[in-house]
Amino acid sequence: MEAAMPQVVRSRIGALHGPSPATPLPHRFRSLADREAVEVLHRAARVLVASLPALTDRLVEALYAQEPGYRAAIDAGRAEVWQEVHHSLRHNVGSLIQPREFRESAHRTSRWIGEIRAEQGVPLDAVLHAFRMGGAMVWQDLVDETARRDPDDVRLLVHVAADVWNFVDEHCGIVADAYRQAERRQSWRRENRQRLMVAALLDGTARIADLAEAAAMLGLPEQGRYAVLAVAGAPRGPGAADRPPLALPAAPGAPVLWHPGPDAEFAILPLAGPPGELSALAAALDVPAGTRAGIGSAVEGLAALGDARRLAETALRACPAAGGTVLLDEHLPDALVVSSPALAEALADRVLGPLDRLDPADRDVIVETLTAWLDADGSAQRAGARLYCHRNTVLNRLRRFEQLTGRCLTRPRDAVEVSLALAARRLLGT
């Protein structure tokens, strides 16, 4: 009975119908249940079976009035709830008369109701309350019918009262177990659907027609601003598989969603702050040694998350092998290099190839000096301070580079090519 009604007296009725499949009750209970008590119970139960529709009506009304958790389900489909309650009552009251025949069907009914109520979102406490209300109503009807027929027989029902409520508790356990299993399945299906939806958004394969549903499911605005963070090489200790690879600064608004990929893990970053929001995020990231993090440019709307992921992957490829954080908008020349590695390698060979004929130590000094000079915005003074040498030493090394390569560092085009060639050597290992 949605409202599980006892198969009460399983072991006692077994004396009339053969061995019970359930574990026998302790002797002190069995000794109380004599044939006379069972016959009184059977007579009253047969009357209840004959009046199940009226009993069902009363129980549904009581649930509506006394259990708020059931009101939405009853409002949405009173006839459906009525049928479920009637089905449960029929099997459970039937178990009073034929426990062996009804035991499994009563268990199946209770499991079925637990699963249905979980899918409907009815709170578990409300479901258990409904079962106990049903047990109380059936027991009261048994007592009333027995008193109407022969008041002296009411005393015999005391012998089976404990079994009635033990059985109600047993079915509450069955319902609770089925409910929790259904909740776990629902949670798994929901999480799996979310994973598939996030994967489709990051792949750029989500259908336009599905974007509104995706926004509602993921708690993200369909037309918001987003960026994607890609992380690779993060250390993953025992039990860390379910945790994000990086701790992100707390941000108000929509949640940050992580998704694993074959070569990196991705986070969808909802943006709602000022223009420098991504720069602040990059500066605040605590990236462990050996971990690379790339943050792509901002895009508009969920439909553009596929582009955002590709930009994040480009930023990730621009990260040093030793680790660090690269914000794509602040490393666009490096992004150009890693986006076309074949052309970048050709440029590096053309510009820096003549240095390969030098002794490796000599070549490395010239490359280090070039890099320091470019990082110092063309200031030999600051480059010398960084390299712990005189500015004239810097200028001499630069002139030697120009002589070896035929490049002129004061010519803007040559300076750009040298900068890109150095980036190619650094990022691609050419």
Secondary structure as a PSIPRED ss2 file (coil, helix, strand):
# PSIPRED VFORMAT (PSIPRED V4.0)

   1 M C   1.000  0.000  0.000
   2 E C   1.000  0.000  0.000
   3 A C   1.000  0.000  0.000
   4 A C   1.000  0.000  0.000
   5 M C   1.000  0.000  0.000
   6 P C   1.000  0.000  0.000
   7 Q C   1.000  0.000  0.000
   8 V C   1.000  0.000  0.000
   9 V C   1.000  0.000  0.000
  10 R H   0.000  1.000  0.000
  11 S H   0.000  1.000  0.000
  12 R H   0.000  1.000  0.000
  13 I H   0.000  1.000  0.000
  14 G H   0.000  1.000  0.000
  15 A H   0.000  1.000  0.000
  16 L H   0.000  1.000  0.000
  17 H H   0.000  1.000  0.000
  18 G C   1.000  0.000  0.000
  19 P C   1.000  0.000  0.000
  20 S C   1.000  0.000  0.000
  21 P C   1.000  0.000  0.000
  22 A C   1.000  0.000  0.000
  23 T C   1.000  0.000  0.000
  24 P C   1.000  0.000  0.000
  25 L C   1.000  0.000  0.000
  26 P C   1.000  0.000  0.000
  27 H H   0.000  1.000  0.000
  28 R H   0.000  1.000  0.000
  29 F H   0.000  1.000  0.000
  30 R H   0.000  1.000  0.000
  31 S C   1.000  0.000  0.000
  32 L C   1.000  0.000  0.000
  33 A C   1.000  0.000  0.000
  34 D C   1.000  0.000  0.000
  35 R H   0.000  1.000  0.000
  36 E H   0.000  1.000  0.000
  37 A H   0.000  1.000  0.000
  38 V H   0.000  1.000  0.000
  39 E H   0.000  1.000  0.000
  40 V H   0.000  1.000  0.000
  41 L H   0.000  1.000  0.000
  42 H H   0.000  1.000  0.000
  43 R H   0.000  1.000  0.000
  44 A H   0.000  1.000  0.000
  45 A H   0.000  1.000  0.000
  46 R H   0.000  1.000  0.000
  47 V H   0.000  1.000  0.000
  48 L H   0.000  1.000  0.000
  49 V H   0.000  1.000  0.000
  50 A H   0.000  1.000  0.000
  51 S C   1.000  0.000  0.000
  52 L H   0.000  1.000  0.000
  53 P H   0.000  1.000  0.000
  54 A H   0.000  1.000  0.000
  55 L H   0.000  1.000  0.000
  56 T H   0.000  1.000  0.000
  57 D H   0.000  1.000  0.000
  58 R H   0.000  1.000  0.000
  59 L H   0.000  1.000  0.000
  60 V H   0.000  1.000  0.000
  61 E H   0.000  1.000  0.000
  62 A H   0.000  1.000  0.000
  63 L H   0.000  1.000  0.000
  64 Y H   0.000  1.000  0.000
  65 A H   0.000  1.000  0.000
  66 Q H   0.000  1.000  0.000
  67 E C   1.000  0.000  0.000
  68 P H   0.000  1.000  0.000
  69 G H   0.000  1.000  0.000
  70 Y H   0.000  1.000  0.000
  71 R H   0.000  1.000  0.000
  72 A H   0.000  1.000  0.000
  73 A H   0.000  1.000  0.000
  74 I H   0.000  1.000  0.000
  75 D H   0.000  1.000  0.000
  76 A H   0.000  1.000  0.000
  77 G C   1.000  0.000  0.000
  78 R H   0.000  1.000  0.000
  79 A H   0.000  1.000  0.000
  80 E H   0.000  1.000  0.000
  81 V H   0.000  1.000  0.000
  82 W H   0.000  1.000  0.000
  83 Q H   0.000  1.000  0.000
  84 E H   0.000  1.000  0.000
  85 V H   0.000  1.000  0.000
  86 H H   0.000  1.000  0.000
  87 H H   0.000  1.000  0.000
  88 S H   0.000  1.000  0.000
  89 L H   0.000  1.000  0.000
  90 R H   0.000  1.000  0.000
  91 H H   0.000  1.000  0.000
  92 N H   0.000  1.000  0.000
  93 V H   0.000  1.000  0.000
  94 G H   0.000  1.000  0.000
  95 S H   0.000  1.000  0.000
  96 L H   0.000  1.000  0.000
  97 I H   0.000  1.000  0.000
  98 Q C   1.000  0.000  0.000
  99 P H   0.000  1.000  0.000
 100 R H   0.000  1.000  0.000
 101 E H   0.000  1.000  0.000
 102 F H   0.000  1.000  0.000
 103 R H   0.000  1.000  0.000
 104 E H   0.000  1.000  0.000
 105 S H   0.000  1.000  0.000
 106 A H   0.000  1.000  0.000
 107 H H   0.000  1.000  0.000
 108 R H   0.000  1.000  0.000
 109 T H   0.000  1.000  0.000
 110 S H   0.000  1.000  0.000
 111 R H   0.000  1.000  0.000
 112 W H   0.000  1.000  0.000
 113 I H   0.000  1.000  0.000
 114 G H   0.000  1.000  0.000
 115 E H   0.000  1.000  0.000
 116 I H   0.000  1.000  0.000
 117 R H   0.000  1.000  0.000
 118 A H   0.000  1.000  0.000
 119 E H   0.000  1.000  0.000
 120 Q H   0.000  1.000  0.000
 121 G C   1.000  0.000  0.000
 122 V C   1.000  0.000  0.000
 123 P C   1.000  0.000  0.000
 124 L H   0.000  1.000  0.000
 125 D H   0.000  1.000  0.000
 126 A H   0.000  1.000  0.000
 127 V H   0.000  1.000  0.000
 128 L H   0.000  1.000  0.000
 129 H H   0.000  1.000  0.000
 130 A H   0.000  1.000  0.000
 131 F H   0.000  1.000  0.000
 132 R H   0.000  1.000  0.000
 133 M H   0.000  1.000  0.000
 134 G H   0.000  1.000  0.000
 135 G H   0.000  1.000  0.000
 136 A H   0.000  1.000  0.000
 137 M H   0.000  1.000  0.000
 138 V H   0.000  1.000  0.000
 139 W H   0.000  1.000  0.000
 140 Q H   0.000  1.000  0.000
 141 D H   0.000  1.000  0.000
 142 L H   0.000  1.000  0.000
 143 V H   0.000  1.000  0.000
 144 D H   0.000  1.000  0.000
 145 E H   0.000  1.000  0.000
 146 T H   0.000  1.000  0.000
 147 A H   0.000  1.000  0.000
 148 R H   0.000  1.000  0.000
 149 R H   0.000  1.000  0.000
 150 D C   1.000  0.000  0.000
 151 P H   0.000  1.000  0.000
 152 D H   0.000  1.000  0.000
 153 D H   0.000  1.000  0.000
 154 V H   0.000  1.000  0.000
 155 R H   0.000  1.000  0.000
 156 L H   0.000  1.000  0.000
 157 L H   0.000  1.000  0.000
 158 V H   0.000  1.000  0.000
 159 H H   0.000  1.000  0.000
 160 V H   0.000  1.000  0.000
 161 A H   0.000  1.000  0.000
 162 A H   0.000  1.000  0.000
 163 D H   0.000  1.000  0.000
 164 V H   0.000  1.000  0.000
 165 W H   0.000  1.000  0.000
 166 N H   0.000  1.000  0.000
 167 F H   0.000  1.000  0.000
 168 V H   0.000  1.000  0.000
 169 D H   0.000  1.000  0.000
 170 E H   0.000  1.000  0.000
 171 H H   0.000  1.000  0.000
 172 C H   0.000  1.000  0.000
 173 G H   0.000  1.000  0.000
 174 I H   0.000  1.000  0.000
 175 V H   0.000  1.000  0.000
 176 A H   0.000  1.000  0.000
 177 D H   0.000  1.000  0.000
 178 A H   0.000  1.000  0.000
 179 Y H   0.000  1.000  0.000
 180 R H   0.000  1.000  0.000
 181 Q H   0.000  1.000  0.000
 182 A H   0.000  1.000  0.000
 183 E H   0.000  1.000  0.000
 184 R H   0.000  1.000  0.000
 185 R H   0.000  1.000  0.000
 186 Q H   0.000  1.000  0.000
 187 S H   0.000  1.000  0.000
 188 W H   0.000  1.000  0.000
 189 R H   0.000  1.000  0.000
 190 R H   0.000  1.000  0.000
 191 E H   0.000  1.000  0.000
 192 N H   0.000  1.000  0.000
 193 R H   0.000  1.000  0.000
 194 Q H   0.000  1.000  0.000
 195 R H   0.000  1.000  0.000
 196 L H   0.000  1.000  0.000
 197 M H   0.000  1.000  0.000
 198 V H   0.000  1.000  0.000
 199 A H   0.000  1.000  0.000
 200 A H   0.000  1.000  0.000
 201 L H   0.000  1.000  0.000
 202 L H   0.000  1.000  0.000
 203 D H   0.000  1.000  0.000
 204 G C   1.000  0.000  0.000
 205 T C   1.000  0.000  0.000
 206 A C   1.000  0.000  0.000
 207 R C   1.000  0.000  0.000
 208 I H   0.000  1.000  0.000
 209 A H   0.000  1.000  0.000
 210 D H   0.000  1.000  0.000
 211 L H   0.000  1.000  0.000
 212 A H   0.000  1.000  0.000
 213 E H   0.000  1.000  0.000
 214 A H   0.000  1.000  0.000
 215 A H   0.000  1.000  0.000
 216 A H   0.000  1.000  0.000
 217 M H   0.000  1.000  0.000
 218 L H   0.000  1.000  0.000
 219 G C   1.000  0.000  0.000
 220 L C   1.000  0.000  0.000
 221 P C   1.000  0.000  0.000
 222 E C   1.000  0.000  0.000
 223 Q C   1.000  0.000  0.000
 224 G C   1.000  0.000  0.000
 225 R E   0.000  0.000  1.000
 226 Y E   0.000  0.000  1.000
 227 A E   0.000  0.000  1.000
 228 V E   0.000  0.000  1.000
 229 L E   0.000  0.000  1.000
 230 A E   0.000  0.000  1.000
 231 V E   0.000  0.000  1.000
 232 A E   0.000  0.000  1.000
 233 G C   1.000  0.000  0.000
 234 A C   1.000  0.000  0.000
 235 P C   1.000  0.000  0.000
 236 R C   1.000  0.000  0.000
 237 G C   1.000  0.000  0.000
 238 P C   1.000  0.000  0.000
 239 G C   1.000  0.000  0.000
 240 A C   1.000  0.000  0.000
 241 A C   1.000  0.000  0.000
 242 D C   1.000  0.000  0.000
 243 R C   1.000  0.000  0.000
 244 P C   1.000  0.000  0.000
 245 P C   1.000  0.000  0.000
 246 L C   1.000  0.000  0.000
 247 A C   1.000  0.000  0.000
 248 L C   1.000  0.000  0.000
 249 P C   1.000  0.000  0.000
 250 A C   1.000  0.000  0.000
 251 A C   1.000  0.000  0.000
 252 P C   1.000  0.000  0.000
 253 G C   1.000  0.000  0.000
 254 A C   1.000  0.000  0.000
 255 P C   1.000  0.000  0.000
 256 V C   1.000  0.000  0.000
 257 L E   0.000  0.000  1.000
 258 W E   0.000  0.000  1.000
 259 H E   0.000  0.000  1.000
 260 P E   0.000  0.000  1.000
 261 G C   1.000  0.000  0.000
 262 P C   1.000  0.000  0.000
 263 D C   1.000  0.000  0.000
 264 A C   1.000  0.000  0.000
 265 E E   0.000  0.000  1.000
 266 F E   0.000  0.000  1.000
 267 A E   0.000  0.000  1.000
 268 I E   0.000  0.000  1.000
 269 L E   0.000  0.000  1.000
 270 P E   0.000  0.000  1.000
 271 L E   0.000  0.000  1.000
 272 A C   1.000  0.000  0.000
 273 G C   1.000  0.000  0.000
 274 P C   1.000  0.000  0.000
 275 P C   1.000  0.000  0.000
 276 G C   1.000  0.000  0.000
 277 E H   0.000  1.000  0.000
 278 L H   0.000  1.000  0.000
 279 S H   0.000  1.000  0.000
 280 A H   0.000  1.000  0.000
 281 L H   0.000  1.000  0.000
 282 A H   0.000  1.000  0.000
 283 A H   0.000  1.000  0.000
 284 A H   0.000  1.000  0.000
 285 L C   1.000  0.000  0.000
 286 D C   1.000  0.000  0.000
 287 V C   1.000  0.000  0.000
 288 P C   1.000  0.000  0.000
 289 A C   1.000  0.000  0.000
 290 G C   1.000  0.000  0.000
 291 T C   1.000  0.000  0.000
 292 R E   0.000  0.000  1.000
 293 A E   0.000  0.000  1.000
 294 G E   0.000  0.000  1.000
 295 I E   0.000  0.000  1.000
 296 G C   1.000  0.000  0.000
 297 S C   1.000  0.000  0.000
 298 A C   1.000  0.000  0.000
 299 V E   0.000  0.000  1.000
 300 E E   0.000  0.000  1.000
 301 G C   1.000  0.000  0.000
 302 L H   0.000  1.000  0.000
 303 A H   0.000  1.000  0.000
 304 A H   0.000  1.000  0.000
 305 L H   0.000  1.000  0.000
 306 G H   0.000  1.000  0.000
 307 D H   0.000  1.000  0.000
 308 A H   0.000  1.000  0.000
 309 R H   0.000  1.000  0.000
 310 R H   0.000  1.000  0.000
 311 L H   0.000  1.000  0.000
 312 A H   0.000  1.000  0.000
 313 E H   0.000  1.000  0.000
 314 T H   0.000  1.000  0.000
 315 A H   0.000  1.000  0.000
 316 L H   0.000  1.000  0.000
 317 R H   0.000  1.000  0.000
 318 A C   1.000  0.000  0.000
 319 C C   1.000  0.000  0.000
 320 P C   1.000  0.000  0.000
 321 A C   1.000  0.000  0.000
 322 A C   1.000  0.000  0.000
 323 G C   1.000  0.000  0.000
 324 G E   0.000  0.000  1.000
 325 T E   0.000  0.000  1.000
 326 V E   0.000  0.000  1.000
 327 L E   0.000  0.000  1.000
 328 L H   0.000  1.000  0.000
 329 D H   0.000  1.000  0.000
 330 E H   0.000  1.000  0.000
 331 H C   1.000  0.000  0.000
 332 L H   0.000  1.000  0.000
 333 P H   0.000  1.000  0.000
 334 D H   0.000  1.000  0.000
 335 A H   0.000  1.000  0.000
 336 L H   0.000  1.000  0.000
 337 V H   0.000  1.000  0.000
 338 V H   0.000  1.000  0.000
 339 S H   0.000  1.000  0.000
 340 S C   1.000  0.000  0.000
 341 P H   0.000  1.000  0.000
 342 A H   0.000  1.000  0.000
 343 L H   0.000  1.000  0.000
 344 A H   0.000  1.000  0.000
 345 E H   0.000  1.000  0.000
 346 A H   0.000  1.000  0.000
 347 L H   0.000  1.000  0.000
 348 A H   0.000  1.000  0.000
 349 D H   0.000  1.000  0.000
 350 R H   0.000  1.000  0.000
 351 V H   0.000  1.000  0.000
 352 L H   0.000  1.000  0.000
 353 G H   0.000  1.000  0.000
 354 P H   0.000  1.000  0.000
 355 L H   0.000  1.000  0.000
 356 D H   0.000  1.000  0.000
 357 R H   0.000  1.000  0.000
 358 L C   1.000  0.000  0.000
 359 D C   1.000  0.000  0.000
 360 P H   0.000  1.000  0.000
 361 A H   0.000  1.000  0.000
 362 D H   0.000  1.000  0.000
 363 R H   0.000  1.000  0.000
 364 D H   0.000  1.000  0.000
 365 V H   0.000  1.000  0.000
 366 I H   0.000  1.000  0.000
 367 V H   0.000  1.000  0.000
 368 E H   0.000  1.000  0.000
 369 T H   0.000  1.000  0.000
 370 L H   0.000  1.000  0.000
 371 T H   0.000  1.000  0.000
 372 A H   0.000  1.000  0.000
 373 W H   0.000  1.000  0.000
 374 L H   0.000  1.000  0.000
 375 D H   0.000  1.000  0.000
 376 A C   1.000  0.000  0.000
 377 D C   1.000  0.000  0.000
 378 G C   1.000  0.000  0.000
 379 S C   1.000  0.000  0.000
 380 A H   0.000  1.000  0.000
 381 Q H   0.000  1.000  0.000
 382 R H   0.000  1.000  0.000
 383 A H   0.000  1.000  0.000
 384 G H   0.000  1.000  0.000
 385 A H   0.000  1.000  0.000
 386 R H   0.000  1.000  0.000
 387 L H   0.000  1.000  0.000
 388 Y C   1.000  0.000  0.000
 389 C C   1.000  0.000  0.000
 390 H C   1.000  0.000  0.000
 391 R H   0.000  1.000  0.000
 392 N H   0.000  1.000  0.000
 393 T H   0.000  1.000  0.000
 394 V H   0.000  1.000  0.000
 395 L H   0.000  1.000  0.000
 396 N H   0.000  1.000  0.000
 397 R H   0.000  1.000  0.000
 398 L H   0.000  1.000  0.000
 399 R H   0.000  1.000  0.000
 400 R H   0.000  1.000  0.000
 401 F H   0.000  1.000  0.000
 402 E H   0.000  1.000  0.000
 403 Q H   0.000  1.000  0.000
 404 L H   0.000  1.000  0.000
 405 T H   0.000  1.000  0.000
 406 G C   1.000  0.000  0.000
 407 R C   1.000  0.000  0.000
 408 C C   1.000  0.000  0.000
 409 L C   1.000  0.000  0.000
 410 T C   1.000  0.000  0.000
 411 R C   1.000  0.000  0.000
 412 P H   0.000  1.000  0.000
 413 R H   0.000  1.000  0.000
 414 D H   0.000  1.000  0.000
 415 A H   0.000  1.000  0.000
 416 V H   0.000  1.000  0.000
 417 E H   0.000  1.000  0.000
 418 V H   0.000  1.000  0.000
 419 S H   0.000  1.000  0.000
 420 L H   0.000  1.000  0.000
 421 A H   0.000  1.000  0.000
 422 L H   0.000  1.000  0.000
 423 A H   0.000  1.000  0.000
 424 A H   0.000  1.000  0.000
 425 R H   0.000  1.000  0.000
 426 R H   0.000  1.000  0.000
 427 L H   0.000  1.000  0.000
 428 L H   0.000  1.000  0.000
 429 G C   1.000  0.000  0.000
 430 T C   1.000  0.000  0.000
